[in-house]
Every structure is written in structure tokens, then in C-alpha cells.
Amino acid sequence: MDRIADMLTQIRNASMVRKEAVMLHKNKITEDILKILKEEEFIRDYKDKDDEIEVELRYDGRKPGITELKRVSKTGQRIYVGWRELSLVMGGRGIAIVSTSRGLMTGSKARNEKLGGEYLCEIW
């Protein structure tokens, strides 16, 4: 079971039908990814509700804040990158999320701190 892929799919589907919020299963990696998405202003907010997390999606008028979510490293094929291999996503309009030795962070932050790791996903 790939929790990250499930989370990305739930957010993508809710965004496509313009839902205001989506409920996700609560776990550490989900919370860490949502924290990054909130800091980068891809979502409005998220709230802890017992064993679930309610994610408030962001829209600019009718346009969703998240256009696409792409899982890169999968359970069957892990993708690891060095800090030099981290490039801009969609010309700087998107972000990459990387699992480093210092926790989850955006690709640009990992590049600035000269850290590589598992290339989890891209969001734009």
C-alpha cells in the first residue's frame, strides 16, 4: 500500500471536482507533505481530526491551487537523487518533495542545503 500515492490521488480527484475539503488518513508522512504544501501555498490549511486529517483546498477563482501531482519514486522502483540532480519543476512554478536525512523538504531547499535523497513527488 502506497500511502503517498493514495494521498496524492485523493487530493487530485477532490481538486478536479472542485471540493472545498478532502479527508485523508493520518500518518507522519502525510502530515509532513501537507506542512510543505501549506508553506508553499498549494493548500489553504489542514486540521487534525482524530485518525484523519481534513485538508482545505485552495482555489484562485475557479482555478485550483494544485494543477497536477505526480508520484516519482514508487514502492517498486525507488528513485534517489543527489543535490546536483535536483532541478526546477515546471520552470519554478512547481515543487519537488524530497526525503532527505534531515526529513522531508522541497527540492530547492534540499539543493540549497546540498542534500540528496529519495525523490518522492512533484506538485504544480
N, C-alpha and C positions, 0 to 999 in steps of 0.2 A: 504494500500500500504506500503510495507516494503522497504524503500529506501536502507537500508544496504544490504539486501539480493539481491536486484536488482544490486547494485554496485558490490558486490562480484561475482555474476553470469556473469556480463559483463566482468570483469577482467579475470575470469576463462576461458570464451569462447574465448576471444581475445588471451589469452596465449596459449590455446590449438591449435589454428590455426596459431600461431607464428606471430601475428600482431605486428607492431612496436609501435603502439599507439592505445588508445581507448578513446572515448569521453563519459563523464559521466555528469549527471545532477548536477548542482551546488547547494549545500546546506552546512550548517555548519558542520554536522556530517561527510559528505563525505570528506570535506577539512581536518578535524581533523584526520580521519583514514588515508588519503593519506599522511599527515605530518608524522605520525608514520611509515608508510610503507617506506617512503623515508629515515627517520632516521635509520631504521633497514636494509636498502639497499635491500628491496624486489622489489622496482621500481627505475627507473633512475631519473625521475623528473615528475613534473606536472605543468601545466600552466593554468592560469585563462583566459578564453576566453568568455567574456560577461556572458551569463547564462549557460555556460558549462565549464567543466574542461577537458583538454587534458592530459592524463596520458601516459608517455613514459615507456613502459615495459622494464625490464632488462632481458637479456639472457646471459648465460655463454656458448659461442659456440652455440650449438643447444638446450641446456638445459635451460628451463625457470627459472627465479629467483623465481617464485612462483609455487610450485608444487600443492598445494591444499589450498582452502579457505573454511572454514566451519562455517556456522552461528549456534551459540549455543542458545542464548536467542532469542525467536521468539515473534511475536506480540501476538500469542495465549497462549504462555507459557513463561513467563519471568523467567530467571534463575539468582538468586542473590547468590554471594559467599562472604564469609569472607576472610580476607587476609591469614589466615592459610590454606584455601582450594585451594589456587592458586598454582598449580604445574607446572612443566616444560612441554612444548608442544614438542612432538617428541624428547624427551631426550635433550632439549635445542636447537634444530635446528630450532624450530618454535617459534612463539609468540602468546600470548593471548592478546586480546584487551578488556579492562575493562572500563566501565563508572563509575567513582568514583565521590565523592563530589568535587574533585579538577579538574574535567574534564577527558577526555579520556587519558589513558596511557596503557603501556604494563603491562602484568601480573607480570613480575619480578619487575618493578618499583613500582607497587602497593603493592607488597609483602614487598619490602624494606621500603616503607613508611607506612606500616601497615594499608592499606586502602582496604576495600572491595567494592563491587558494582555489577552492572549488567554485567554479563559475555557475551559480545557481540559476539565475534567470535575468531576462531583460524586460523592462517596462517602459512604454512610451505612450 
